[in-house]
């Protein structure tokens, strides 16, 4: 199979200028409440924009998220019988948007210095051997990555279709209510410092192979991914990535970019990027007639990045293709990536089973 482009290849390609602008729009929900707000909303023009004001009594603003619990759909062999073998899935680059092959760095973060301390500057991006850097970039495809939040915490995700976001299964809150519904889960594309330019969206449906627990075996990592389906067509506005099943001929090739919201970088409030990573080893695991891959790598990966993509670029295509989903961490110590062993490496989940899951979700939720 044709190999992906290396970082050196990408450095020789100019960014792609925007096409004519698109007139596609999406509704952005600035706030959501209950019936107590029906008759007491005002809109004001303020110095820096528009303010929507609600008058709230002593009982406060009712949290609407419990009624936004999604339907969960666990796939089986019969669900994907119409999908024959791994499927290459195209991405989509929206009109009017510049395409860049590496994101713009975010401004450095400055720390307040308590009284009595010597004044000094501290950068919040990279001042050690960590190869990741924080970014703030609304160009394509960086706008299609974002933060996934549940009642149990957060992870990362990627728009992978018009209504579809790819994340890790273990990011999903699988605890069920009395009606069998799983916990609410939302996605904010291009999340940065508490918000995103297109708002936050709650999933209607979650499609998956396994309900992954917090600690995973290699066989579970191979299926540790889920597709969130939304009522809104997020991807028509942001664009979305394609997908290609990983080929072990690419082992040890420095092809893969990764994105996520690591906890120890800006407390997960800003996305981090790392380039030129390699998958070192791949193991295959089978379930429900599907083959998933556990893909060991030595890219920097810490809590909060789960669900984020490993993607690469192919010659002549204006979008990246996801090959893996951030899953597990080997351990929490810094090691050399050239130790000659894959013991305690970090892992992506991927393979033909991921192709089938994304293909099924795109086919059944258009």
Secondary structure, 3 states (H helix, E strand, C coil): CCCCCCHHHHHCCCCECCCCCCCCCCCCCCCCCCHHHCCCEEEEEECCEEEEEECCCCCCCCCCHHHHCCEEEECCCHHHCCCCCCCCECCECCCCCCECCCCCECCCCCCCCCCCCCCCCCCCCCCCCCCCEEECCCCECHHHEEEEEECCEEEEEEEEECCEEEECHHHCCCCCCCCCCCCCEEEEECCECCECCCCCEECCEEEECCCCCCCCCHHHHCCCCEEEECCCCHHHHHCECEECCCCHHHCCCCCEEEEECCCCCHHHCCEEEEEEECEEEEEEEEECCEEEEEEEECCCCCCCCCCCEEEECCCCCCCCEEEEEEEECCCCCCCCCCCCCCCCCEEEEECHHHHHHHHHHHHHCC
